[in-house]
Amino acid sequence: MIKNKLHALLAALATAGLSAPLAAQTAPAPAAATDAVRMEKFEVSDVPIEQQIVPTSRPFNSVFGIDRSILDTPRNVTIISREQLTAINIQDVRDFSKLTASSYTRSNFGAPTTPDIRTQIADTYSNGMRIGLSSNGNGMPVNFNAVESVNIVKGPATAVYGASQYVGGYADYVTKRPSFDSRKGTVSVTIGSYDQYRWTADYNVPVDAKTAYRVSYSGEQSGSYYVDGHKNTQALYAALTHRASDKYEIFVNSEAFYGDYVENFGINRVTQDLIDNGNYITGVNNNPAPNFSGGAFLGYRDSTGAPITFSNINVVAGTPAPISDPQNSRWVVSGFPAVNRITVGPTVKIDRSNRTLKPGDHSFGFSYNGQAIQTFTPSPDFAIGNNSFLRYVRRSTLSSYSYSEIIDPSWSFENRTEFRVTKGAFSSNSGLGLRYQYVAAFNDFFNEPANVWDLTKDHNFINYFNSVNSPSPFTQVPVPGWSGRYYTPDNGDSGESKVFTTSAFSQNSYKVNDQLTLDAGARVDLMSIKYRDFAGFLPGDSVIVGLPNYNLSASYKVTKDLGTYVTYNYSQNPVGAVGNGGGFTTGGNRNFSNAALRGEAILTEAGAKYSFGGGKGFIGGAIFQQNREQLQLDRSVRKFETKGFEVEVNYQPTKNLYTTFGYSYLDSVVNGAEFDVGNTSLTSPTSRYFILAPGKDYRRQGVPRNLFNANTTYKFTNGFGLTGGIVATSDILNNVVGTLVIPAQYTLDVTGFYSTKEYEVRLAIINATDQKNWSAPNAVYGNESIIADLPIRAELTLKHKF
């Protein structure tokens, strides 16, 4: 009853906010003129804006959609500037942990496209618009050459941005903008250990006082420390700003990206001895040939002679078939319900560059983004913003051990119109959002016996498609238009989905006095969802669902430099219906489940922010509790609770020196065992999820309780400089049960550089102390995968500025 009344109250607030623009023509002060930052406008002390790292030096709009000082924003956020992106050599979202607390991202097959924030998969945005079209955080590499800065918001999206399948937080990529000051450009090349080759070019042209454009290109053709690895990418980004008058501006940007790369499942057959000492269990399967007589419709029996069925999951028994090849690949079974029987060989040291891969396996994909941000300011107190974003993705992954994923294609278009009003002590950002998303996804993880392969033997025979059990008549059908590729129609990841969302929102602020400010926002996402199974195994379904999102905050300024806040955010999100590529499915069922479409995400947070040294330093800290739900691979939903504390410090007394520090403590539990797999006799039942008693809370797999980072850069007056950075984590559970534990570890990076007006040289030594670190996989693979992190390596970057 209380919740229903609160919904009604906030709906009334949203209605009032939406009507505010009608009476706003004579009201006072403007909201932000644009959704992205005009970087050249802001200059604090003697530090040029492009070199500043203190977050108070820039306006910030990634929480409520309007520019506010980070000091006055009642959420814990981190701003990663262009200076920091370069200094700490960010190449993928896992590097965010070098600069922000609470962001430790699991390996995710070596290809995470979204970060983890507060132990949960987060979302990604481009200038305030959801990129999406990802699945389980996995996807194509990120082109950081197009990015000017990154705004990281901890916790689920507010009323302006709405429902999402990923509610841990979000990273808003603020892309490069043209500058009006001069014609200028840069070219760079990077050469690194293990055949790393990258290059970039950036060119800015002010056409006249009203128009400027900028073009950025990046490419990579790299080998890999890991066996049979490569990464080849090409990316082109272009942006144009046109200021038709002092009242109207349009910013347009576009990015095309192509990638051909190899995912990294890591080393299989994980044991504590492997983690601690690098020792690996050898041996191949000794499965029998299938025999379908006597009611064994899958062709296999267990040790009692009973047929293995989907209700009798067991290790195969019977006379071993003749060895077919070094991996005995002809007789491999899928792992479910028939489990592979392994003849265990000697334990040996394994090279950390080894991984579960057949030579030639790879991923490829193409993506395109197009965006137009328009701002019309008819009066000083009223602005209209319109943000349109198009996203297209087509990609494929094939791993012969075996996993297959095809997105062909996914595309979305979103348009959001905002009416931004300030009237005395009251300000409002209200409007309407429209979004259409189409996804065609074909996925097969049912036949994925990762632990059956012996990495010390010939990798050319790591090939499930050699097996007599491939393709399975029970779980695999051909992918339309893709010869030799198969998918599982009813696995909850595959199918065609069409989603049209209409959203009304209002985010409002009232300044009670010079010290106290109240914020409240509300939104409803009305989603029309249609799902179709290409193979016709499932009848398909359609549904319309309304998802509420609201927030309440109170901010209190103790002094002009010290602020405190409390905030509460509630949202319902379709976390239980997510399919591959970010689509929506019925979860392998005939119809959509209402509960699967209404996963609750609740954030309660209190924090303080302090600007010191005349704006040269900033401290932000928060304590919070975050509850949410997450879909499991077996299509069940688990509830997660994370309680924690975060603190971040930024200090830049001069243009010669800056330093940052971050720490987070995260106590994260799940209300039951997370699903995991075990497809060979090597995985003991005591290491599987089903031994955990139901109805209890268990520690979250794959994330550290403690994370610490620190970075310092010093620039000498003669152009030389040094950067040092460290990230340290406490122990991490590699598997759900907690029998496999990655111990506390750290990574130290050191960079020396020399910069002049025209040239820059940087030499980075990454993992300078050559730590033998590990990264955890997603929970489902905790018994079968672990990533050996990269060893010490060097990268030399040469840049010419003109």
C-alpha positions in Angstrom: 0.0 0.0 0.0 2.8 2.4 0.9 4.6 1.6 -2.3 1.5 2.2 -4.4 1.0 5.6 -2.7 4.6 6.5 -3.4 4.2 5.5 -7.1 1.1 7.7 -7.3 2.8 10.6 -5.6 5.8 10.4 -8.0 3.5 10.1 -11.0 1.9 13.3 -9.9 5.3 14.9 -9.6 6.2 13.8 -13.1 3.0 15.3 -14.5 3.7 18.6 -12.8 7.2 18.5 -14.2 6.0 17.9 -17.7 3.6 20.8 -17.5 6.3 23.2 -16.2 7.6 24.1 -19.7 4.2 25.6 -20.6 4.6 28.3 -18.0 8.4 28.6 -18.2 9.0 31.4 -20.7 9.4 34.0 -18.0 11.3 31.9 -15.5 15.0 32.5 -14.5 18.3 30.6 -15.1 19.1 28.1 -17.9 19.9 24.5 -17.6 22.8 23.1 -19.6 23.0 24.3 -23.2 24.0 20.9 -24.4 24.1 17.3 -23.3 27.8 17.0 -23.7 30.6 19.2 -22.5 32.2 22.0 -24.5 35.6 21.2 -23.1 37.3 24.4 -24.3 35.1 26.6 -22.1 36.3 25.6 -18.7 39.7 26.6 -17.2 40.6 26.4 -13.6 43.8 27.9 -12.1 46.9 27.5 -14.2 46.1 24.0 -15.4 44.7 23.8 -19.0 41.3 22.1 -19.2 42.7 19.2 -21.3 45.1 18.4 -18.5 42.8 18.7 -15.5 41.8 15.7 -13.5 39.9 17.3 -10.5 36.2 16.4 -11.2 34.9 19.8 -10.0 36.6 21.5 -13.0 33.9 20.2 -15.4 30.1 20.4 -15.5 28.5 17.0 -15.1 25.2 15.8 -16.5 25.3 12.0 -16.5 23.0 11.6 -13.5 20.0 14.0 -14.0 20.7 15.0 -17.6 21.4 18.6 -16.8 24.7 20.3 -16.0 25.5 20.3 -12.2 28.7 20.5 -10.3 29.8 17.1 -9.1 29.8 18.6 -5.6 26.0 19.2 -5.9 25.1 15.9 -7.5 23.6 13.4 -4.9 25.3 10.3 -6.3 28.8 8.8 -6.1 30.4 9.4 -9.5 33.9 9.3 -11.1 35.1 11.4 -14.0 38.0 10.0 -16.0 39.5 12.8 -18.1 41.3 12.5 -21.4 44.5 13.2 -19.5 43.9 10.1 -17.3 42.8 7.9 -20.2 46.2 8.6 -21.8 48.3 8.5 -18.6 47.1 5.1 -17.4 46.9 3.6 -20.9 43.2 2.5 -20.8 42.6 -0.1 -23.5 39.4 -1.8 -22.2 36.8 -1.5 -19.5 38.8 -3.7 -17.1 41.3 -0.8 -16.8 38.6 1.4 -15.1 39.7 -0.3 -11.8 42.9 1.7 -12.1 41.0 4.9 -11.4 37.6 4.3 -9.8 36.6 2.4 -6.7 34.1 -0.4 -6.9 34.9 -1.3 -10.6 36.4 -4.8 -10.9 35.4 -6.4 -14.1 35.5 -10.2 -14.6 37.4 -11.6 -17.6 34.3 -12.3 -19.6 36.1 -14.4 -22.3 38.7 -11.6 -22.5 36.2 -9.4 -24.3 34.1 -7.4 -21.8 32.4 -4.5 -23.5 30.7 -3.2 -20.3 32.3 -2.8 -16.9 31.2 -4.3 -13.6 30.4 -1.7 -11.0 29.6 -2.5 -7.4 29.9 -6.3 -8.2 27.2 -6.0 -10.9 27.2 -5.8 -14.7 26.9 -2.1 -15.6 25.5 -0.3 -18.7 27.2 1.9 -21.2 26.1 5.2 -22.7 27.3 7.6 -25.4 26.7 11.2 -24.5 23.8 10.3 -22.4 22.2 7.7 -24.7 22.2 3.9 -23.9 24.5 1.9 -26.2 23.1 -1.4 -25.1 22.9 -4.4 -27.5 25.3 -6.4 -25.3 24.7 -9.8 -23.6 26.1 -10.6 -20.2 28.6 -7.7 -20.5 30.3 -9.5 -23.5 30.7 -7.9 -26.9 33.0 -6.0 -29.2 36.0 -4.0 -28.1 35.5 -0.3 -27.2 37.1 2.4 -29.4 38.6 4.7 -26.7 40.1 6.9 -29.4 36.6 8.4 -29.9 36.3 9.2 -26.2 37.2 12.5 -24.5 36.2 11.5 -21.0 34.2 8.9 -19.1 31.6 9.6 -16.5 31.1 6.6 -14.2 28.0 6.6 -12.1 27.6 4.0 -9.4 24.1 2.5 -9.1 21.2 2.1 -11.5 20.1 4.8 -14.0 17.8 7.6 -12.8 14.5 8.8 -14.2 16.1 10.6 -17.2 17.6 7.3 -18.6 15.2 4.6 -17.4 15.0 0.8 -17.5 18.0 -1.4 -18.3 19.0 -5.0 -18.2 22.2 -3.9 -16.4 21.8 -2.0 -13.1 25.2 -2.1 -11.4 25.9 1.4 -12.6 26.9 2.9 -16.0 29.8 4.4 -17.9 28.8 7.4 -20.0 31.3 7.9 -22.8 31.6 11.7 -23.6 32.9 11.6 -27.1 35.3 14.0 -28.8 34.0 17.4 -29.8 35.4 19.8 -32.4 37.2 22.8 -31.0 36.7 26.3 -32.4 40.1 27.7 -31.3 42.4 26.5 -34.2 43.1 24.0 -36.9 45.2 21.2 -35.3 45.9 17.5 -35.3 47.9 14.6 -34.0 49.2 11.3 -35.3 50.5 8.5 -33.1 51.9 5.0 -33.3 52.3 2.5 -30.5 54.6 -0.5 -30.6 54.5 -3.0 -27.8 55.6 -6.4 -26.5 54.0 -9.5 -28.1 53.6 -7.8 -31.5 51.4 -5.0 -30.4 50.9 -2.3 -33.1 48.4 0.5 -32.9 48.1 3.9 -34.6 45.8 6.9 -34.4 45.1 10.2 -36.3 43.0 13.1 -35.1 42.3 16.3 -37.0 40.3 19.3 -35.9 39.1 22.1 -38.3 37.1 25.3 -37.3 35.4 26.1 -40.6 34.2 29.5 -39.3 32.8 31.0 -36.2 29.8 28.8 -36.3 31.0 25.5 -37.6 33.8 23.1 -36.7 34.5 19.4 -37.4 36.8 16.8 -36.1 37.9 13.4 -37.5 39.6 10.6 -35.6 40.9 7.3 -36.9 42.5 4.4 -35.1 43.8 1.1 -36.2 45.4 -2.0 -34.6 47.1 -5.1 -36.0 48.4 -7.0 -33.0 49.5 -10.4 -32.1 49.1 -11.7 -28.6 50.9 -13.1 -25.6 48.3 -15.9 -25.6 48.7 -18.7 -28.1 47.0 -18.2 -31.5 45.8 -14.7 -30.6 45.3 -11.6 -32.6 43.4 -8.3 -32.6 42.8 -6.4 -35.8 40.6 -3.3 -35.7 39.7 -0.3 -37.7 37.7 2.6 -36.3 36.6 6.0 -37.8 35.0 8.7 -35.8 33.7 12.0 -37.1 32.0 14.9 -35.3 30.6 18.3 -36.3 29.3 21.2 -34.2 27.2 23.9 -35.8 26.1 26.9 -33.8 23.5 28.5 -36.0 22.8 31.2 -33.5 23.3 31.9 -29.8 20.0 30.0 -29.3 20.5 26.9 -31.4 23.3 24.4 -31.6 23.6 20.9 -33.1 26.3 18.4 -32.4 26.5 15.4 -34.7 28.9 12.4 -34.3 29.3 9.1 -36.1 31.5 6.1 -35.5 32.2 3.0 -37.6 34.1 0.1 -36.1 35.3 -3.2 -37.4 37.1 -5.8 -35.3 38.6 -9.3 -35.9 39.8 -10.6 -32.6 40.2 -13.8 -30.5 38.3 -14.2 -27.3 40.1 -15.8 -24.3 38.3 -18.5 -22.4 41.6 -19.0 -20.5 43.0 -22.1 -18.9 40.5 -24.9 -18.2 40.6 -27.6 -15.5 41.0 -25.0 -12.7 42.3 -26.3 -9.4 43.8 -24.5 -6.4 47.1 -26.1 -7.3 46.8 -24.4 -10.7 46.1 -21.0 -9.1 48.9 -21.4 -6.4 51.6 -23.3 -8.3 50.7 -23.3 -12.0 50.1 -27.1 -12.0 47.7 -28.5 -14.6 45.8 -31.9 -14.7 46.3 -33.7 -18.0 44.4 -36.5 -19.6 41.7 -37.0 -22.3 38.3 -38.6 -22.3 37.8 -42.4 -22.5 34.1 -42.2 -23.4 32.3 -45.2 -25.0 30.8 -45.0 -28.5 27.1 -44.1 -28.3 24.7 -47.1 -28.2 21.0 -46.3 -28.6 19.7 -49.7 -27.8 17.6 -50.6 -24.8 16.0 -47.2 -24.3 19.2 -45.2 -24.2 17.8 -42.5 -26.5 20.9 -40.3 -26.0 23.2 -43.2 -26.6 24.8 -43.4 -23.1 24.3 -45.1 -19.7 25.6 -44.4 -16.3 27.7 -46.8 -14.1 24.5 -48.6 -12.9 23.4 -49.3 -16.4 20.6 -46.8 -16.3 20.1 -44.7 -19.5 21.4 -41.1 -19.2 18.5 -38.7 -19.7 17.7 -35.1 -19.0 16.5 -36.2 -15.6 19.5 -38.5 -15.0 22.5 -36.4 -15.4 25.6 -38.5 -15.0 29.1 -39.5 -16.1 29.1 -41.9 -19.0 30.0 -45.5 -18.5 30.9 -48.5 -20.7 33.8 -49.8 -22.8 36.0 -46.9 -24.0 35.9 -46.3 -27.7 39.2 -46.4 -29.7 41.3 -43.2 -29.3 40.5 -41.1 -32.4 43.2 -38.4 -32.1 45.3 -36.6 -29.5 42.2 -35.1 -27.9 40.0 -38.1 -28.6 37.6 -35.6 -30.0 35.4 -38.1 -31.9 33.9 -39.4 -28.7 33.4 -36.1 -26.8 29.9 -35.6 -25.3 28.2 -32.3 -24.7 28.6 -32.4 -20.9 24.8 -32.3 -20.2 23.2 -34.6 -19.5 25.9 -37.0 -20.5 29.1 -36.0 -18.6 32.6 -36.8 -20.1 34.7 -39.4 -18.4 38.4 -38.5 -18.2 41.4 -40.7 -17.8 43.6 -38.5 -15.5 47.2 -38.2 -16.6 50.2 -36.6 -14.7 50.0 -33.1 -13.3 52.4 -30.8 -15.1 53.5 -27.2 -15.2 51.5 -25.2 -17.8 52.6 -22.2 -19.7 50.4 -19.2 -18.7 50.0 -18.2 -22.3 48.1 -21.4 -23.0 44.4 -21.3 -23.4 41.3 -23.3 -24.5 41.4 -22.6 -28.2 41.6 -24.3 -31.6 43.9 -22.4 -34.0 41.8 -20.3 -36.3 38.9 -19.7 -33.9 38.0 -16.0 -33.7 35.4 -13.4 -33.4 34.5 -10.6 -35.9 32.0 -7.8 -36.0 31.0 -4.5 -37.3 29.3 -1.7 -35.4 28.0 1.7 -36.3 26.9 4.6 -34.1 25.2 7.8 -35.3 24.1 10.6 -32.9 22.7 14.1 -33.2 22.3 16.3 -30.1 20.3 19.5 -30.6 19.8 22.3 -28.1 17.4 25.2 -28.5 17.5 28.0 -25.9 14.7 30.5 -26.6 15.2 32.3 -23.3 17.8 32.3 -20.5 15.5 30.3 -18.3 14.3 27.6 -20.8 16.0 25.1 -23.1 14.9 22.2 -25.2 17.3 19.4 -25.8 16.9 16.6 -28.3 19.2 13.6 -28.4 18.9 10.9 -31.2 21.1 7.8 -31.2 21.3 5.0 -33.8 23.3 1.8 -33.0 23.9 -1.2 -35.4 25.8 -4.3 -34.6 26.6 -7.5 -36.6 29.0 -9.9 -35.0 30.0 -13.6 -34.7 32.0 -15.8 -32.4 33.0 -19.4 -33.0 35.0 -21.4 -30.5 35.5 -25.0 -31.4 35.8 -26.1 -27.7 32.6 -25.3 -28.3 30.6 -22.1 -28.3 28.8 -20.3 -31.1 27.2 -16.9 -31.1 25.8 -14.9 -34.0 24.1 -11.5 -33.8 22.7 -10.8 -37.3 21.9 -8.1 -36.7 21.0 -5.9 -33.8 20.0 -2.3 -34.2 18.3 0.3 -32.1 17.1 3.9 -32.5 16.4 6.1 -29.6 15.1 9.7 -29.4 14.8 11.7 -26.2 13.4 15.2 -25.9 14.0 17.2 -22.8 12.4 20.4 -21.5 14.8 22.1 -19.1 13.4 24.8 -16.9 14.6 26.9 -14.0 12.1 29.1 -12.1 13.5 30.6 -9.0 14.5 27.9 -6.6 12.8 25.2 -8.8 14.4 23.5 -11.8 13.1 20.6 -13.9 14.2 18.3 -16.7 11.1 16.6 -18.1 10.3 15.0 -21.4 9.6 12.0 -23.6 11.8 9.2 -24.8 11.1 6.8 -27.7 13.2 3.7 -28.4 13.0 0.8 -30.9 15.3 -2.2 -30.7 15.6 -5.2 -33.0 17.8 -8.2 -32.2 18.2 -11.5 -34.2 20.4 -13.8 -32.0 21.6 -17.3 -32.6 23.5 -18.9 -29.7 24.7 -22.4 -28.7 26.2 -22.8 -25.2 24.4 -26.1 -24.6 27.2 -28.1 -26.2 30.2 -26.5 -24.4 32.4 -29.2 -22.8 35.2 -26.8 -22.0 36.9 -29.1 -19.4 37.2 -32.1 -21.7 40.2 -30.7 -23.6 43.8 -31.3 -22.6 45.8 -28.0 -23.2 49.1 -29.9 -23.2 48.1 -31.8 -26.4 47.6 -30.7 -30.0 45.1 -27.8 -30.1 44.1 -28.6 -33.6 41.9 -31.3 -32.2 40.2 -29.1 -29.7 37.1 -29.4 -31.9 33.7 -30.5 -30.7 32.5 -30.5 -34.3 34.6 -33.6 -34.9 32.4 -35.5 -32.4 29.8 -38.1 -33.4 27.5 -36.2 -31.2 27.6 -33.0 -33.3 25.2 -31.7 -34.3 22.8 -32.8 -31.7 19.3 -33.6 -33.0 17.9 -32.6 -29.6 19.5 -29.2 -29.1 21.0 -27.8 -32.4 19.4 -26.5 -35.6 21.1 -24.7 -38.5 21.5 -20.9 -38.3 19.7 -19.4 -41.4 22.3 -18.1 -43.8 25.3 -19.3 -41.9 26.6 -22.6 -43.3 27.9 -25.1 -40.7 26.7 -23.0 -37.8 24.1 -24.2 -35.3 22.1 -22.7 -32.4 19.7 -23.9 -29.6 16.2 -22.4 -30.2 14.9 -22.7 -26.7 17.9 -21.8 -24.6 16.6 -18.4 -23.7 19.3 -16.6 -25.5 18.3 -17.1 -29.2 15.5 -15.7 -31.3 14.1 -12.5 -32.8 12.9 -9.7 -30.5 11.3 -6.4 -31.3 10.9 -3.9 -28.6 9.3 -0.4 -28.8 9.5 1.7 -25.6 7.7 4.9 -24.9 8.9 6.8 -21.8 7.7 9.9 -19.9 10.0 11.3 -17.3 10.5 14.2 -15.0 13.5 15.0 -12.8 13.0 18.0 -10.5 15.1 20.0 -8.0 14.0 22.5 -5.3 16.5 24.6 -3.4 14.9 25.1 0.0 17.7 27.5 1.1 21.4 28.0 0.5 22.1 24.7 2.3 19.3 22.3 1.6 18.3 21.0 -1.8 15.7 18.4 -2.6 15.7 16.3 -5.8 12.9 13.9 -7.0 12.3 12.2 -10.3 10.0 9.7 -11.8 9.7 7.8 -15.1 7.5 5.1 -16.6 8.8 2.9 -19.5 6.0 1.4 -21.5 7.5 -1.5 -23.4 5.9 -3.4 -26.2 7.8 -6.6 -26.6 7.5 -9.3 -29.4 9.5 -12.5 -29.5 9.8 -15.1 -32.2 11.6 -18.4 -32.4 13.1 -18.8 -35.9 12.9 -22.6 -35.7 9.3 -22.7 -34.5 10.1 -24.8 -31.4 8.4 -22.1 -29.3 5.2 -20.4 -30.4 6.5 -16.9 -29.7 4.8 -14.3 -27.5 4.2 -10.6 -27.1 3.6 -8.5 -24.1 3.2 -4.9 -23.0 4.7 -4.0 -19.6 5.1 -0.7 -17.7 8.2 -0.3 -15.7 8.4 2.5 -13.0 11.6 4.3 -11.9 11.8 6.9 -9.2 14.4 8.6 -7.0 14.4 10.9 -4.0 17.4 12.8 -2.7 18.3 15.4 -0.1 21.6 17.4 -0.3 22.9 19.6 2.5 25.7 22.0 2.1 27.7 22.2 5.4 29.9 24.9 3.8 30.3 26.1 0.2 33.0 23.4 -0.2 31.5 20.5 1.8 28.3 18.8 0.8 26.5 15.8 2.1 23.6 13.8 0.6 21.2 10.9 0.9 19.5 9.3 -2.0 17.1 6.5 -2.8 16.5 5.0 -6.3 13.9 2.4 -7.1 13.4 0.8 -10.6 11.9 -2.2 -12.2 14.0 -3.7 -15.0 13.6 -6.6 -17.5 16.7 -8.4 -16.2 15.0 -11.8 -16.3 14.1 -11.6 -20.0 17.5 -10.7 -21.5 18.7 -12.6 -24.4 21.9 -12.6 -26.5 22.8 -9.3 -28.0 20.6 -7.5 -25.5 17.4 -8.9 -27.0 14.3 -10.0 -25.0 13.2 -13.7 -24.9 10.7 -15.9 -23.1 13.6 -17.7 -21.4 13.0 -20.9 -23.3 9.3 -20.9 -22.2 6.2 -20.5 -24.2 5.3 -17.2 -22.8 6.9 -14.2 -21.1 7.0 -14.2 -17.3 5.8 -11.1 -15.6 8.3 -11.6 -12.9 11.2 -11.9 -15.4 10.2 -8.5 -16.8 10.0 -6.8 -13.5 13.3 -7.3 -11.7 13.7 -4.8 -8.9 16.8 -2.6 -8.4 16.9 -0.6 -5.2 19.7 1.8 -4.2 20.1 3.5 -0.8 23.1 5.7 -0.5 24.6 8.4 1.7 27.7 10.4 0.9 29.8 13.4 1.3 31.9 15.5 -1.1 34.6 18.0 -0.2 36.5 20.4 -2.5 39.7 21.7 -0.9 42.7 23.8 -1.8 40.7 26.4 -3.8 39.4 23.7 -6.2 42.8 21.9 -6.5 41.5 18.8 -4.6 38.4 16.7 -4.2 37.3 14.0 -1.9 34.2 12.0 -2.4 32.9 9.1 -0.3 29.7 7.0 0.0 28.2 4.2 2.0 25.4 2.3 0.2 23.2 -0.7 -0.1 22.2 -2.0 -3.5 19.7 -4.8 -4.2 18.9 -6.2 -7.6 18.1 -9.4 -9.5 20.1 -11.3 -12.1 19.2 -13.9 -14.6 21.2 -17.2 -14.4 22.2 -19.4 -17.4 19.6 -21.9 -16.3 17.0 -19.0 -16.6 16.4 -18.8 -12.9 16.7 -15.4 -11.2 18.8 -14.7 -8.1 18.6 -11.8 -5.7 21.8 -9.9 -5.0 22.6 -7.6 -2.1 25.7 -5.4 -2.0 26.7 -3.2 0.9 29.7 -1.1 0.7 31.9 1.9 1.3 33.8 3.9 -1.3 36.2 6.9 -1.2 38.1 8.6 -3.9 40.6 11.5 -3.7 41.8 13.7 -6.6 44.6 16.3 -6.0 46.2 18.6 -8.6 48.0 21.5 -7.0 49.8 22.6 -10.1 50.0 21.7 -13.8 53.1 19.7 -12.9 51.6 17.3 -10.4 48.4 15.3 -9.9 47.5 12.2 -7.8 44.5 10.1 -7.3 43.5 7.5 -4.7 40.5 5.1 -4.4 39.3 2.4 -2.1 36.2 0.3 -1.9 34.9 -2.3 0.4 32.1 -4.4 -1.0 30.2 -7.1 0.9 28.1 -8.8 -1.8 25.9 -11.8 -1.3 23.4 -13.8 -3.4 20.3 -15.5 -2.0 21.1 -18.9 -3.2 23.6 -20.8 -5.4 24.4 -19.3 -8.8 24.2 -21.8 -11.6 27.5 -23.3 -12.8 28.5 -26.1 -15.1 30.6 -29.3 -14.8 30.9 -31.3 -17.9 33.6 -33.8 -17.0 34.3 -36.2 -14.2 37.2 -33.9 -13.2 34.7 -31.5 -11.5 33.8 -33.0 -8.1 30.2 -32.7 -7.1 31.4 -30.9 -4.0 32.5 -28.0 -6.2 29.1 -27.6 -7.9 26.4 -25.1 -7.0 23.8 -27.7 -6.1 25.6 -28.7 -2.8 24.8 -25.2 -1.4 21.7 -25.2 0.8 18.8 -23.2 -0.7 17.5 -20.1 1.1 20.8 -18.9 2.4 23.1 -16.0 1.4 26.4 -16.8 -0.2 29.4 -14.6 -1.0 29.4 -13.2 -4.6 31.7 -15.0 -7.0 34.2 -13.1 -9.1 34.7 -9.9 -7.2 37.1 -8.7 -4.5 35.8 -7.4 -1.2 38.6 -4.8 -1.1 40.0 -2.8 -4.0 42.6 -0.1 -3.8 44.1 2.1 -6.5 46.5 5.0 -6.6 48.1 7.0 -9.5 50.6 9.9 -9.5 51.9 11.9 -12.4 54.7 14.5 -12.2 55.7 16.7 -15.1 59.1 18.4 -15.0 59.5 21.8 -16.5 61.8 20.5 -19.2 59.1 18.3 -20.7 60.0 15.0 -19.0 57.6 13.3 -16.7 56.7 10.1 -14.8 53.5 8.3 -14.0 53.1 5.5 -11.5 49.9 3.5 -10.7 48.9 0.5 -8.6 45.8 -1.6 -8.3 45.5 -4.1 -5.5 42.6 -6.5 -4.7 41.8 -8.8 -1.9 41.0 -12.5 -2.5 38.4 -13.4 -5.2 36.3 -16.6 -5.4 36.8 -18.1 -8.8 33.9 -20.5 -8.4 30.4 -20.3 -6.8 31.1 -22.8 -4.0 34.3 -21.0 -3.0 36.7 -24.0 -3.2 38.8 -22.1 -5.8 40.2 -18.8 -4.5 42.4 -16.3 -6.2 44.6 -14.8 -3.5 45.2 -11.1 -2.9 47.2 -9.5 -5.8 48.4 -6.3 -7.2 49.6 -4.7 -10.5 52.1 -1.8 -10.7 52.4 0.2 -13.9 55.2 2.8 -14.6 55.4 5.3 -17.5 58.1 7.7 -18.5 57.3 10.4 -21.1 58.8 13.5 -22.8 56.5 16.1 -24.3 57.1 19.2 -26.3 54.7 21.5 -28.3 55.1 19.2 -31.4 56.1 15.8 -30.1 55.5 13.3 -27.4 57.2 10.1 -26.5 55.8 7.6 -23.9 57.3 4.4 -22.6 54.9 2.4 -20.4 56.0 -0.6 -18.4 52.8 -2.5 -17.5 52.8 -5.0 -14.6 56.3 -3.8 -13.9 57.0 -6.3 -11.1 55.7 -9.2 -13.4 53.1 -10.5 -11.0 51.5 -13.8 -11.9 47.9 -12.6 -11.5 44.6 -14.2 -12.3 41.2 -13.0 -13.4 38.0 -14.8 -12.6 35.3 -15.7 -15.3 31.6 -15.4 -15.0 30.1 -17.5 -12.3 28.8 -20.2 -14.6 32.3 -21.1 -15.7 34.1 -20.9 -12.3 35.1 -24.5 -12.3 36.3 -24.6 -15.9 38.0 -21.3 -16.6 40.5 -18.9 -15.2 42.5 -16.2 -17.1 46.2 -15.8 -16.6 46.7 -12.0 -16.6 49.4 -10.6 -18.9 53.0 -10.6 -17.7 55.4 -7.6 -17.7 55.3 -5.8 -21.0 56.4 -2.5 -22.6 54.6 -0.1 -25.0 56.3 2.7 -26.8 54.1 5.5 -28.2 55.3 8.3 -30.5 53.0 11.2 -31.1 53.3 14.2 -33.4 51.2 17.3 -32.8 50.6 19.8 -35.5 
